């Protein structure tokens, strides 16, 4: 059953699972829903030690619609969601647009980690033609009212060809339920430059960050990630998952494994900081 919280006068619906003291917030993509993370919220290796949250962004799922949509607006919603629920230094997991939102929260929210997938970090000025592949369905993500044919085409691009009919039908329903003004307004806000330099944030932040990408993604251009400095990111590389644009749905086994590994890494880093210790360097005496 979904819970509700009032943020900026808007009723925001969310799901919650687990009773652990450490929070993980799942942020869905453009025209999706918090329900798309059901395979993560039910992961028995995650929820015993964590409390997992997946919210419907304004204009999506069961949450209220807004008159304004932009990346800073959504980042503010996530920040206030955490503040109201007293979630200190959560790990943020963002899919596509959700990854952009997560990166935008880093400075103000100070998450303990950010896991972004299907998310090419925006630069200033943006390199849109390099970020995304030439796919006719990409324009549907920025178009208000969509025909049923376009809804099905967009849902198809979010999944691999072997995706289950249930996942495809759910994605179609998420798209139908999205405020039609959202896509046109987020498009306008991007055209007006209402976003931060995500690429600079990723390349300079000390926050643990994991970037992941599906091998069969037909929307995001993998070559764009050459602009990312991976030397300080998780696994020091772009983490590849055998999937399309929605690995959390199409390949949840490998996705959840990578997510669990990242969560363990983040917690290890927190322990090192709190103890004032540091990982042993090559040749360092580790004996007591």
Secondary structure by P-SEA (a helix, b strand, c coil): cbbbbbcccccccbbbbbbccbbbbbbbcccccccccccccccccccccbbbbbbbccccccbbbbccccaaaaaaaaaaaaaaacccbbbbbbccaaaaaaaaacccccccbbbbcccccccccccccccccccccccccccccccaaaaaaaaaaaccccccaaaaaaaaaaaaacccaaaaaaaaaaaaccccaaaaaaaccccbbbbbbbcccccccccccccccccccccccccccccccccccccaaaaaaaaaaaaaaaaaaaaaaaaccccccccccccc
